Amino acid sequence: MRAAASPRTAGETIISDLGVALAESDSSSARSGRGPYRLGTRQPDSKPQSTNLRPSSTSDLPSEFLIFLEIKWINWQHQKVLLAIARCRTAALGGHRDQCSDCGHTAISYNSCRNRHCPRCQGNARLRWLKAREQELLPTRYVHAVFTLPRELAPLALQNKRLIYNLLFHASAETLLEIARDPRHLGAEIGFFSVLHSWNQRLQFHPHVHCVLAAGGLAPDHSRWISARRSFFLPIGVLSRVFRGKFVAGLRSAFHRGMLQFHGNLLPMAEPRAFAAWLRVLFRHDWVVYSKRPFGGPEHVLRYLGAYTHRVAISNRRLVALSQGNVTFQWRDSAHGNTKRLMTLEVEEFLRRFLLHLLPRGFMRIRNFGFLANRQRAILLPLCFQLLHGAENITASPASPPTHQTQSLWNCPVCGGTMHVVERLTAAQLLLRSPPHPEQCAA
């Protein structure tokens, strides 16, 4: 069953409203969303009260947005994502009628799009993922490490997303596994998962992976658990240099096998000498690898992971206003003490930045490595629990039950009782009904 709908906040329809206009811009495409899907997607009486409020429907878009209907760089993948976001929690995707088991109150809930680029649909997916990971968290401290690609690689990465992202995953994972196995550092087999992010706070292209690791690992003979030092895990300088070497070696190999694509300004790099000269530039400075000192146990990790696993380029709470052809959003300036600032971009530039971060089709953005890898987890993870429960000086406590549970039901807004689905509704059926009032939408 798709997730139930909830009323959109002031920031939540900015991308959606822009997506409606752009996704429907190709009038010759059967997938453009014209026809009945344009109807009933917003409440007809929700007109903007000032130019600082976001439009409530496609027809409410100010006239200056009509020029963006002719944007030529919008491709089919962009249209698909924007149209999914525009239809999310609307009559276009159908819904269901819910009834309270106590007082009999009824409400119509719209379905969600479940697109992984939709800012609205990640909450339930995150809770489901955290629930599944709860039993895999070891009773020990954890470490957070970040591997970042230098800005010189950004143009090439945009033209070869799948290859560069895969290389980023494998180079960072092999670096951690190799350095951790070295007896001079930890001398253990570690386990961790990595999450790909491709943006910074200003929505610019900034590929990096977040790795969350148990602060320790299995001895080479799997006879004991080796814990890392309390204030130190692995040397950052060594990680940075090894990561750079492995990534550049993978890039060189991909070039020789003809797997890299070069277009536009990068076309001269297709010549071997030019590519070799460009690779030498990547060795002029150390690459950024960041690692926090080991922090608390599983109960902290569950809260910590929620901020990284299912994020999209920009969350709804950061969207501030859509006014006079510009989008204003909040960003955090890490160079000046994480000061919160506002940035205003033209609509086309905002959408261009947002769409930079679409993942290749079928690409897995969360991956497991080491003793958490799929082929080893069933054997090695129980062994880790067994060794840790028998180890001494383990200060972390077992994972506590998460505070948020994934539920398919919601509470009645009138009496607080449980709402149950009593009728499934198609998009055509919903178009014949009045749109649900905000107070009748499911949470």
C-alpha positions in Angstrom: 0.0 0.0 0.0 1.3 3.4 -0.8 1.8 5.9 2.0 -1.0 8.1 3.0 -1.0 11.8 2.2 -0.6 14.7 4.5 -1.2 18.4 3.8 1.8 20.2 2.1 3.6 22.8 4.0 4.7 26.2 2.7 8.0 24.8 1.3 6.9 21.4 0.1 5.2 22.4 -3.1 7.9 24.7 -4.6 9.7 21.8 -6.4 6.4 20.2 -7.0 4.8 23.3 -8.6 7.9 23.9 -10.8 7.9 20.2 -11.6 4.3 20.4 -12.9 5.2 23.1 -15.3 8.4 21.5 -16.6 7.2 17.9 -16.7 4.2 19.0 -18.8 6.3 21.2 -21.1 6.6 18.5 -23.9 3.2 18.7 -25.4 4.0 16.1 -28.0 4.9 13.4 -25.5 2.3 11.0 -24.2 4.2 10.9 -20.9 4.0 14.6 -20.4 1.1 14.4 -17.9 -1.5 16.3 -19.9 -5.1 15.4 -19.6 -6.9 14.4 -16.4 -3.7 14.3 -14.3 -3.6 18.1 -14.3 -7.0 18.2 -12.6 -7.6 18.0 -8.9 -4.0 18.1 -7.9 -4.4 21.1 -5.6 -7.3 22.6 -3.7 -9.0 25.2 -5.9 -9.5 27.7 -3.1 -5.8 27.8 -2.1 -4.8 30.9 -4.0 -1.5 32.6 -3.0 -2.1 35.7 -0.9 1.1 37.5 -1.8 4.0 37.2 -4.2 6.1 35.6 -1.5 3.9 32.5 -1.3 4.3 29.5 -3.5 1.6 28.8 -6.1 -0.9 26.1 -5.1 -1.5 24.7 -8.5 -0.2 24.7 -12.1 -2.8 27.3 -13.1 -1.7 29.5 -10.2 1.9 29.8 -11.5 2.7 33.5 -12.3 2.9 34.3 -16.0 6.7 34.8 -15.8 7.1 31.0 -15.3 5.7 30.3 -18.7 9.1 30.9 -20.3 10.4 27.8 -18.4 8.0 25.6 -20.3 10.4 25.8 -23.2 13.6 24.8 -21.4 15.4 22.6 -23.9 17.7 20.7 -21.5 14.9 18.9 -19.7 15.2 15.3 -20.8 12.9 12.3 -20.3 14.4 11.3 -16.9 14.0 14.9 -15.7 10.4 14.9 -16.8 9.7 11.5 -15.1 11.1 12.7 -11.7 9.5 16.1 -11.8 6.2 14.7 -12.8 6.4 12.1 -10.0 7.1 14.9 -7.5 4.3 17.0 -8.9 1.8 14.1 -8.6 2.9 13.0 -5.2 0.1 13.1 -2.6 -2.4 14.2 -5.3 -5.5 12.6 -6.9 -3.4 11.7 -10.0 -1.9 8.7 -8.1 -5.2 7.5 -6.6 -5.8 7.1 -2.9 -8.0 5.4 -0.3 -10.8 6.3 2.0 -10.0 5.7 5.7 -12.5 5.4 8.6 -11.9 5.7 12.3 -12.7 2.5 14.2 -14.0 4.5 17.2 -15.9 7.5 16.1 -16.6 6.6 12.4 -14.8 9.7 11.0 -13.8 9.3 7.4 -11.1 10.9 5.3 -9.6 10.5 1.8 -5.8 10.1 1.6 -3.8 10.5 -1.5 -1.0 8.1 -2.4 2.7 9.0 -2.6 4.9 8.6 -5.6 7.7 6.7 -3.8 10.3 8.2 -6.2 13.6 8.2 -4.4 14.3 11.7 -5.6 11.1 13.1 -4.0 11.7 15.1 -0.8 8.4 14.0 0.6 8.7 10.3 0.2 12.0 9.6 2.0 10.7 9.6 5.6 8.9 6.2 5.5 11.7 4.7 3.4 14.3 5.8 6.0 12.3 4.3 8.9 11.9 1.0 7.1 15.6 0.9 6.4 16.6 1.8 10.0 14.2 -0.9 11.3 15.8 -3.5 9.1 19.3 -2.4 10.2 18.5 -2.3 14.0 19.3 -6.0 14.4 22.7 -5.6 12.6 24.1 -2.9 14.9 26.9 -4.2 17.1 27.3 -3.4 20.8 30.4 -1.2 20.2 31.4 2.3 19.3 31.1 3.6 15.7 33.0 5.8 13.4 31.8 8.1 10.6 34.2 8.7 7.7 33.7 10.8 4.5 35.5 10.4 1.2 35.2 13.4 -1.2 36.1 13.7 -4.8 38.1 16.9 -5.8 36.3 19.6 -7.8 38.5 18.9 -10.8 36.6 15.6 -11.3 33.1 17.1 -11.2 32.7 17.7 -15.0 33.9 14.2 -15.9 31.6 12.7 -13.2 28.6 14.4 -14.6 29.2 12.8 -18.0 30.0 9.4 -16.4 27.8 9.2 -13.3 27.4 5.4 -13.1 31.1 4.7 -13.6 32.5 7.5 -11.3 30.0 6.7 -8.6 30.9 3.0 -8.7 34.5 3.8 -8.6 34.0 6.1 -5.7 32.3 3.3 -3.7 34.9 0.7 -4.5 38.0 3.0 -4.1 36.8 4.2 -0.7 35.8 0.7 0.5 39.0 -0.9 -0.6 41.0 1.8 1.1 39.2 1.3 4.4 39.5 -2.5 4.2 43.2 -2.4 3.2 44.3 0.0 5.9 42.3 -1.7 8.6 43.8 -5.1 7.7 47.3 -3.6 8.1 48.8 -4.8 11.5 50.5 -1.4 11.8 47.1 0.3 12.1 44.2 -2.0 13.3 45.0 -5.5 11.9 41.4 -6.5 11.7 38.6 -7.2 9.2 36.1 -4.4 9.5 32.5 -4.1 8.3 30.6 -0.9 7.3 28.0 0.6 4.9 28.5 3.5 2.6 25.9 6.1 1.4 26.4 8.2 -1.7 25.7 12.0 -1.7 26.4 14.2 -4.7 25.5 17.7 -3.4 26.7 20.4 -1.0 24.5 22.8 0.9 24.2 25.1 -2.2 23.0 22.2 -4.4 26.3 22.2 -6.3 27.8 19.0 -7.6 29.9 17.6 -4.8 30.2 13.7 -5.0 31.2 12.0 -1.7 30.4 8.9 0.3 29.5 8.7 4.0 30.8 5.5 5.6 29.6 4.3 9.1 31.9 1.7 10.6 32.1 -0.3 13.8 35.2 0.9 15.7 36.9 -2.4 15.5 36.9 -5.7 13.6 37.5 -9.4 13.5 41.0 -10.8 13.9 42.4 -12.4 10.8 41.7 -15.9 12.2 38.2 -14.8 13.4 39.1 -15.8 16.9 38.6 -12.5 18.7 37.3 -8.9 18.3 39.9 -6.2 18.0 38.7 -2.8 19.3 40.1 0.5 18.0 41.6 3.0 20.3 39.1 5.3 22.0 40.2 8.5 20.3 41.6 7.2 17.1 40.5 4.8 14.4 42.7 5.0 11.2 45.2 7.6 10.1 43.6 10.2 7.9 46.7 11.1 5.9 47.2 7.4 4.9 43.5 7.0 4.0 43.7 10.1 1.8 46.7 9.1 -0.2 45.6 5.5 -0.7 42.1 6.6 -1.7 43.6 9.0 -4.3 45.9 6.3 -5.7 43.1 3.7 -6.0 40.6 6.1 -7.6 43.1 7.4 -10.1 44.2 3.9 -11.0 40.6 2.9 -11.6 40.1 6.0 -13.7 43.1 5.2 -15.8 42.0 1.6 -16.3 38.5 2.8 -17.4 40.1 5.1 -19.9 42.2 2.4 -21.5 39.2 0.1 -21.7 37.2 2.9 -23.5 34.6 3.1 -20.8 34.8 6.9 -20.3 32.7 9.3 -22.3 33.8 12.8 -23.2 31.5 15.5 -24.5 31.5 19.2 -25.0 34.5 21.0 -23.3 35.9 17.6 -22.3 36.2 16.3 -25.8 40.0 17.1 -26.0 40.6 14.8 -23.0 39.7 11.8 -25.2 43.3 12.0 -26.5 45.6 9.8 -24.4 48.3 12.4 -23.8 45.8 15.0 -22.7 44.1 12.6 -20.3 47.4 11.5 -18.8 48.3 15.2 -18.2 45.0 15.8 -16.6 45.5 12.8 -14.3 48.8 14.3 -13.1 46.9 17.4 -11.9 44.9 15.2 -9.5 48.1 14.4 -7.6 49.0 18.0 -6.8 47.1 18.0 -3.5 45.7 15.6 -1.0 42.1 14.5 -1.4 39.7 15.3 1.4 39.0 12.4 3.8 37.2 13.3 7.0 36.8 11.1 10.0 35.1 11.7 13.4 36.5 10.2 16.5 34.6 7.1 17.6 31.2 8.0 19.1 28.5 6.2 21.1 27.0 2.8 20.5 24.0 1.5 18.6 21.4 3.8 20.3 23.3 6.8 19.0 23.9 5.3 15.6 20.2 4.8 14.9 19.6 8.5 15.4 22.8 9.5 13.5 22.0 7.4 10.4 18.7 9.0 9.9 20.4 12.2 8.8 22.3 10.5 5.9 20.7 7.4 4.5 17.7 8.6 2.6 18.4 12.3 1.9 17.7 14.1 -1.4 19.5 17.1 -2.7 17.3 19.5 -0.7 14.7 18.9 2.0 11.4 20.6 2.1 12.1 22.4 5.4 15.0 24.3 3.6 12.7 25.8 1.0 11.6 29.3 1.9 9.9 31.1 -1.0 9.0 31.1 -4.7 8.7 34.7 -5.8 9.0 36.7 -9.0 10.8 33.9 -10.9 13.2 33.1 -8.1 13.5 30.3 -5.5 14.9 31.1 -2.0 16.3 28.4 0.2 18.3 28.0 3.4 21.8 26.7 3.4 24.5 26.2 6.1 27.8 28.0 5.6 30.4 25.5 7.1 33.2 27.9 6.3 31.8 30.4 8.8 30.8 28.4 11.8 27.8 26.7 10.1 26.0 30.0 9.9 22.5 29.6 8.3 22.1 31.8 5.2 19.6 32.3 2.5 20.3 31.8 -1.2 18.1 33.0 -4.1 18.3 31.4 -7.5 16.4 31.8 -10.7 13.9 29.0 -11.2 15.9 27.5 -14.1 19.1 27.5 -12.2 17.5 26.0 -9.1 16.0 23.2 -11.1 19.3 22.7 -13.0 21.1 22.2 -9.7 18.4 20.0 -8.2 18.4 17.7 -11.3 22.2 17.4 -11.3 21.7 14.9 -8.5 19.4 12.4 -10.1 20.9 8.9 -9.8 21.4 6.6 -12.8 18.5 4.2 -13.2 18.7 1.2 -10.8 21.8 2.6 -9.1 22.3 1.4 -5.5 23.2 4.4 -3.3 23.6 2.4 -0.1 26.1 -0.5 -0.1 27.6 -2.9 2.5 31.2 -3.9 2.7 33.5 -6.1 4.8 31.7 -8.5 7.2 28.4 -6.7 6.4 28.7 -7.6 2.7 25.7 -9.7 1.6 27.8 -12.8 0.9 29.5 -12.8 4.3 26.9 -11.2 6.7 25.0 -14.4 7.5 28.2 -16.1 8.9 30.3 -13.2 10.1 27.8 -11.0 11.8 26.6 -13.6 14.3 30.3 -14.3 15.0 30.9 -10.6 15.7 28.0 -10.5 18.2 29.3 -13.7 19.9 32.8 -12.3 20.3 31.6 -8.8 21.4 29.3 -10.2 24.1 32.3 -12.1 25.5 34.8 -9.3 25.2 35.8 -7.1 28.0 35.7 -3.3 28.4 32.9 -2.8 25.9 31.2 0.3 27.2 28.5 0.7 24.5 25.0 -0.6 25.4 22.9 -2.8 23.1 20.7 -1.1 20.6 17.6 0.3 22.2 14.2 0.2 20.4 13.9 3.1 18.0 11.6 5.9 19.0 9.8 6.0 15.7 8.1 2.9 14.4 7.1 2.3 10.8 3.3 2.2 10.8 0.8 1.8 7.9 -2.0 3.2 10.0 -2.6 6.7 11.2 -4.6 8.3 14.1 -8.0 9.9 13.8 -7.7 13.7 13.9 -11.1 13.9 15.8 -10.8 11.3 18.6 -7.3 9.9 18.2 -8.5 6.4 17.3 -7.0 4.2 14.6 -7.9 4.9 11.0 -8.5 1.8 8.8 -8.6 1.7 5.0 -12.2 0.9 3.9 -12.0 1.7 0.2 -9.4 1.9 -2.5 -9.8 4.8 -5.0 -8.4 5.2 -8.5 -7.4 8.5 -10.0 -10.5 8.6 -12.1 -12.7 8.0 -9.0 -11.0 10.8 -7.1 -11.4 13.3 -9.9 -15.1 12.9 -9.5 -14.9 13.8 -5.8 -14.0 17.0 -4.1 -10.4 17.3 -2.9 -10.0 16.4 0.7 -9.7 19.2 3.2 -6.2 19.6 4.8 -7.5 18.6 8.2 -8.8 15.3 6.7 -5.5 14.2 5.2 -3.5 11.4 6.8 -0.4 12.2 8.7 
